[in-house]
Amino acid sequence: MADTISDADRCPCGSGDGYGSCCGPILAGTRRAPTAEALMRSRYTAFCVGDVDHLRASWHPDTRPDELTVDPDIRFLRLVVHDTSGGGPFETSGRVDFSAFYRTGSGQRGEQRENSSFTRLDGRWVYVAAL
């Protein structure tokens, strides 16, 4: 894992909640993400801590790559959600427009802007693709 995080630590997703009551249970598989945005935030957190298992499990099987690795040289610093559409607790699809800010091992800073689509599969939210 890139970072070790305790339940009492502030969640990397930027919600302001503790990891143990925010993304932690979603990554652990003890709670489902109630919205597309919550799943996106948990996926961002998974990139922060290097949880490839959660990234694979939360990716639609039709679009999931055969192999997936997390670059240990990238440290994610901040998540900004710009917009959401759909993706609520009673909807079946949604999208989340966000920016993930990071720093590489050499100190270079960057931003990944993405407009992601999500759908419900067997009652749970999954990431489909970047639009």
C-alpha positions as protocol buffer text, in pm:
chain_id: "A"
residue {
  index: 1
  type: MET
  ca { x: 0 y: 0 z: 0 }
}
residue {
  index: 2
  type: ALA
  ca { x: 116 y: 349 z: -78 }
}
residue {
  index: 3
  type: ASP
  ca { x: -9 y: 495 z: 249 }
}
residue {
  index: 4
  type: THR
  ca { x: -121 y: 338 z: 574 }
}
residue {
  index: 5
  type: ILE
  ca { x: -439 y: 492 z: 707 }
}
residue {
  index: 6
  type: SER
  ca { x: -630 y: 433 z: 1030 }
}
residue {
  index: 7
  type: ASP
  ca { x: -1004 y: 455 z: 1082 }
}
residue {
  index: 8
  type: ALA
  ca { x: -958 y: 775 z: 1284 }
}
residue {
  index: 9
  type: ASP
  ca { x: -761 y: 952 z: 1008 }
}
residue {
  index: 10
  type: ARG
  ca { x: -941 y: 1197 z: 783 }
}
residue {
  index: 11
  type: CYS
  ca { x: -1052 y: 1017 z: 467 }
}
residue {
  index: 12
  type: PRO
  ca { x: -834 y: 1093 z: 162 }
}
residue {
  index: 13
  type: CYS
  ca { x: -1146 y: 1152 z: -50 }
}
residue {
  index: 14
  type: GLY
  ca { x: -1190 y: 1496 z: 104 }
}
residue {
  index: 15
  type: SER
  ca { x: -1534 y: 1440 z: 254 }
}
residue {
  index: 16
  type: GLY
  ca { x: -1415 y: 1563 z: 593 }
}
residue {
  index: 17
  type: ASP
  ca { x: -1522 y: 1237 z: 761 }
}
residue {
  index: 18
  type: GLY
  ca { x: -1294 y: 981 z: 920 }
}
residue {
  index: 19
  type: TYR
  ca { x: -1173 y: 696 z: 700 }
}
residue {
  index: 20
  type: GLY
  ca { x: -1350 y: 442 z: 922 }
}
residue {
  index: 21
  type: SER
  ca { x: -1690 y: 599 z: 861 }
}
residue {
  index: 22
  type: CYS
  ca { x: -1632 y: 708 z: 501 }
}
residue {
  index: 23
  type: CYS
  ca { x: -1442 y: 507 z: 239 }
}
residue {
  index: 24
  type: GLY
  ca { x: -1287 y: 252 z: 475 }
}
residue {
  index: 25
  type: PRO
  ca { x: -1592 y: 21 z: 496 }
}
residue {
  index: 26
  type: ILE
  ca { x: -1645 y: 47 z: 120 }
}
residue {
  index: 27
  type: LEU
  ca { x: -1286 y: -58 z: 49 }
}
residue {
  index: 28
  type: ALA
  ca { x: -1316 y: -335 z: 308 }
}
residue {
  index: 29
  type: GLY
  ca { x: -1634 y: -463 z: 139 }
}
residue {
  index: 30
  type: THR
  ca { x: -1847 y: -429 z: 452 }
}
residue {
  index: 31
  type: ARG
  ca { x: -2061 y: -150 z: 306 }
}
residue {
  index: 32
  type: ARG
  ca { x: -2172 y: -68 z: -47 }
}
residue {
  index: 33
  type: ALA
  ca { x: -2133 y: 280 z: -190 }
}
residue {
  index: 34
  type: PRO
  ca { x: -2482 y: 437 z: -177 }
}
residue {
  index: 35
  type: THR
  ca { x: -2418 y: 671 z: -473 }
}
residue {
  index: 36
  type: ALA
  ca { x: -2199 y: 693 z: -780 }
}
residue {
  index: 37
  type: GLU
  ca { x: -2009 y: 981 z: -617 }
}
residue {
  index: 38
  type: ALA
  ca { x: -1943 y: 773 z: -306 }
}
residue {
  index: 39
  type: LEU
  ca { x: -1804 y: 495 z: -525 }
}
residue {
  index: 40
  type: MET
  ca { x: -1586 y: 743 z: -716 }
}
residue {
  index: 41
  type: ARG
  ca { x: -1455 y: 881 z: -385 }
}
residue {
  index: 42
  type: SER
  ca { x: -1378 y: 527 z: -266 }
}
residue {
  index: 43
  type: ARG
  ca { x: -1192 y: 458 z: -590 }
}
residue {
  index: 44
  type: TYR
  ca { x: -986 y: 776 z: -544 }
}
residue {
  index: 45
  type: THR
  ca { x: -908 y: 659 z: -190 }
}
residue {
  index: 46
  type: ALA
  ca { x: -810 y: 318 z: -327 }
}
residue {
  index: 47
  type: PHE
  ca { x: -559 y: 488 z: -558 }
}
residue {
  index: 48
  type: CYS
  ca { x: -426 y: 681 z: -255 }
}
residue {
  index: 49
  type: VAL
  ca { x: -365 y: 368 z: -50 }
}
residue {
  index: 50
  type: GLY
  ca { x: -281 y: 130 z: -336 }
}
residue {
  index: 51
  type: ASP
  ca { x: -589 y: -94 z: -299 }
}
residue {
  index: 52
  type: VAL
  ca { x: -593 y: -264 z: -641 }
}
residue {
  index: 53
  type: ASP
  ca { x: -847 y: -523 z: -521 }
}
residue {
  index: 54
  type: HIS
  ca { x: -1110 y: -252 z: -461 }
}
residue {
  index: 55
  type: LEU
  ca { x: -1034 y: -87 z: -795 }
}
residue {
  index: 56
  type: ARG
  ca { x: -1086 y: -419 z: -978 }
}
residue {
  index: 57
  type: ALA
  ca { x: -1398 y: -513 z: -779 }
}
residue {
  index: 58
  type: SER
  ca { x: -1559 y: -173 z: -840 }
}
residue {
  index: 59
  type: TRP
  ca { x: -1490 y: -173 z: -1218 }
}
residue {
  index: 60
  type: HIS
  ca { x: -1755 y: -300 z: -1460 }
}
residue {
  index: 61
  type: PRO
  ca { x: -1639 y: -639 z: -1594 }
}
residue {
  index: 62
  type: ASP
  ca { x: -1703 y: -533 z: -1956 }
}
residue {
  index: 63
  type: THR
  ca { x: -1457 y: -241 z: -1933 }
}
residue {
  index: 64
  type: ARG
  ca { x: -1215 y: -359 z: -1662 }
}
residue {
  index: 65
  type: PRO
  ca { x: -859 y: -413 z: -1787 }
}
residue {
  index: 66
  type: ASP
  ca { x: -707 y: -759 z: -1756 }
}
residue {
  index: 67
  type: GLU
  ca { x: -420 y: -620 z: -1553 }
}
residue {
  index: 68
  type: LEU
  ca { x: -422 y: -325 z: -1318 }
}
residue {
  index: 69
  type: THR
  ca { x: -139 y: -172 z: -1118 }
}
residue {
  index: 70
  type: VAL
  ca { x: -106 y: 142 z: -911 }
}
residue {
  index: 71
  type: ASP
  ca { x: 206 y: 350 z: -972 }
}
residue {
  index: 72
  type: PRO
  ca { x: 384 y: 371 z: -634 }
}
residue {
  index: 73
  type: ASP
  ca { x: 564 y: 687 z: -754 }
}
residue {
  index: 74
  type: ILE
  ca { x: 240 y: 887 z: -768 }
}
residue {
  index: 75
  type: ARG
  ca { x: 104 y: 1039 z: -448 }
}
residue {
  index: 76
  type: PHE
  ca { x: -249 y: 1171 z: -473 }
}
residue {
  index: 77
  type: LEU
  ca { x: -292 y: 1497 z: -284 }
}
residue {
  index: 78
  type: ARG
  ca { x: -648 y: 1621 z: -329 }
}
residue {
  index: 79
  type: LEU
  ca { x: -979 y: 1541 z: -491 }
}
residue {
  index: 80
  type: VAL
  ca { x: -1219 y: 1803 z: -625 }
}
residue {
  index: 81
  type: VAL
  ca { x: -1567 y: 1701 z: -743 }
}
residue {
  index: 82
  type: HIS
  ca { x: -1683 y: 1952 z: -1006 }
}
residue {
  index: 83
  type: ASP
  ca { x: -2023 y: 1809 z: -1093 }
}
residue {
  index: 84
  type: THR
  ca { x: -2245 y: 1503 z: -1064 }
}
residue {
  index: 85
  type: SER
  ca { x: -2540 y: 1392 z: -1269 }
}
residue {
  index: 86
  type: GLY
  ca { x: -2766 y: 1108 z: -1163 }
}
residue {
  index: 87
  type: GLY
  ca { x: -2601 y: 839 z: -956 }
}
residue {
  index: 88
  type: GLY
  ca { x: -2833 y: 877 z: -658 }
}
residue {
  index: 89
  type: PRO
  ca { x: -2948 y: 599 z: -425 }
}
residue {
  index: 90
  type: PHE
  ca { x: -3253 y: 522 z: -640 }
}
residue {
  index: 91
  type: GLU
  ca { x: -3098 y: 568 z: -985 }
}
residue {
  index: 92
  type: THR
  ca { x: -2927 y: 318 z: -1214 }
}
residue {
  index: 93
  type: SER
  ca { x: -2666 y: 536 z: -1385 }
}
residue {
  index: 94
  type: GLY
  ca { x: -2469 y: 847 z: -1315 }
}
residue {
  index: 95
  type: ARG
  ca { x: -2158 y: 1045 z: -1391 }
}
residue {
  index: 96
  type: VAL
  ca { x: -1907 y: 1232 z: -1180 }
}
residue {
  index: 97
  type: ASP
  ca { x: -1679 y: 1507 z: -1312 }
}
residue {
  index: 98
  type: PHE
  ca { x: -1371 y: 1544 z: -1092 }
}
residue {
  index: 99
  type: SER
  ca { x: -1005 y: 1638 z: -1071 }
}
residue {
  index: 100
  type: ALA
  ca { x: -745 y: 1435 z: -883 }
}
residue {
  index: 101
  type: PHE
  ca { x: -431 y: 1629 z: -800 }
}
residue {
  index: 102
  type: TYR
  ca { x: -105 y: 1439 z: -753 }
}
residue {
  index: 103
  type: ARG
  ca { x: 271 y: 1461 z: -720 }
}
residue {
  index: 104
  type: THR
  ca { x: 522 y: 1223 z: -874 }
}
residue {
  index: 105
  type: GLY
  ca { x: 830 y: 1083 z: -702 }
}
residue {
  index: 106
  type: SER
  ca { x: 1042 y: 1344 z: -882 }
}
residue {
  index: 107
  type: GLY
  ca { x: 826 y: 1623 z: -735 }
}
residue {
  index: 108
  type: GLN
  ca { x: 631 y: 1707 z: -1050 }
}
residue {
  index: 109
  type: ARG
  ca { x: 270 y: 1805 z: -980 }
}
residue {
  index: 110
  type: GLY
  ca { x: -23 y: 1717 z: -1202 }
}
residue {
  index: 111
  type: GLU
  ca { x: -398 y: 1701 z: -1237 }
}
residue {
  index: 112
  type: GLN
  ca { x: -611 y: 1423 z: -1380 }
}
residue {
  index: 113
  type: ARG
  ca { x: -949 y: 1562 z: -1487 }
}
residue {
  index: 114
  type: GLU
  ca { x: -1207 y: 1297 z: -1561 }
}
residue {
  index: 115
  type: ASN
  ca { x: -1577 y: 1272 z: -1631 }
}
residue {
  index: 116
  type: SER
  ca { x: -1657 y: 916 z: -1521 }
}
residue {
  index: 117
  type: SER
  ca { x: -1966 y: 710 z: -1590 }
}
residue {
  index: 118
  type: PHE
  ca { x: -2114 y: 464 z: -1341 }
}
residue {
  index: 119
  type: THR
  ca { x: -2394 y: 210 z: -1348 }
}
residue {
  index: 120
  type: ARG
  ca { x: -2560 y: -31 z: -1110 }
}
residue {
  index: 121
  type: LEU
  ca { x: -2470 y: -394 z: -1158 }
}
residue {
  index: 122
  type: ASP
  ca { x: -2640 y: -653 z: -940 }
}
residue {
  index: 123
  type: GLY
  ca { x: -2753 y: -375 z: -705 }
}
residue {
  index: 124
  type: ARG
  ca { x: -2415 y: -210 z: -655 }
}
residue {
  index: 125
  type: TRP
  ca { x: -2245 y: 86 z: -820 }
}
residue {
  index: 126
  type: VAL
  ca { x: -1955 y: 12 z: -1057 }
}
residue {
  index: 127
  type: TYR
  ca { x: -1725 y: 235 z: -1260 }
}
residue {
  index: 128
  type: VAL
  ca { x: -1778 y: 198 z: -1635 }
}
residue {
  index: 129
  type: ALA
  ca { x: -1543 y: 440 z: -1813 }
}
residue {
  index: 130
  type: ALA
  ca { x: -1408 y: 790 z: -1848 }
}
residue {
  index: 131
  type: LEU
  ca { x: -1619 y: 989 z: -2092 }
}
